[in-house]
Amino acid sequence: MRSGRSLRLFHIGAVVALLLGACGGPAPTPTATAGTPLALLGTTWTLTELHGEPLMADTSITLAFTSGYLGGRMTCNQYGNGPDSGDFTATDAGDFQINLLAVTVQLCTEPAGLMEQEEAYITALQAAKHYAITGDVLALSDADGQVTLTYARQAGALPTPSE
């Protein structure tokens, strides 16, 4: 009997919450949707340098931007953000920030050092504060202005509007 009453109260509370939410107007748009520069929107990149060094042989890392979200693949794991994990912010002035990033947790033992490379990549990506696009090259830099990640535009990716 008591659990039935608790269940009814839960349902009533859920209905009230839904009604109040509906009265508040449309859901807020993610920060990045409103601020994602056209230069990044719809582009896909392949990492060429991590802290100024090329990636290990037979490994790859990608980064793709969509309206409000980013994500990519590493040799072993995938990463990204979205409605459940947060958004990113980028401005036409080159400011860049990832608020939260989700990463799959798979262990790959080959090639040796792969997991360390992926961890270093995620750390550098989360620390990125600025971006710049020069031709088909995307550079992400940290708060001190040091370029930590350098990418090449993937073939078939849309060019930036200024090209």
Secondary structure as UniProt FT lines:
FT   HELIX           2..23
FT   HELIX           31..35
FT   TURN            38..42
FT   STRAND          44..50
FT   TURN            51..52
FT   STRAND          53..54
FT   TURN            57..58
FT   STRAND          61..66
FT   TURN            67..68
FT   STRAND          69..74
FT   STRAND          78..80
FT   TURN            83..85
FT   STRAND          88..90
FT   TURN            92..93
FT   STRAND          95..98
FT   STRAND          102..103
FT   TURN            112..113
FT   HELIX           114..127
FT   STRAND          130..134
FT   TURN            135..136
FT   STRAND          137..141
FT   TURN            143..144
FT   STRAND          147..153
FT   TURN            155..156
FT   TURN            161..162
//
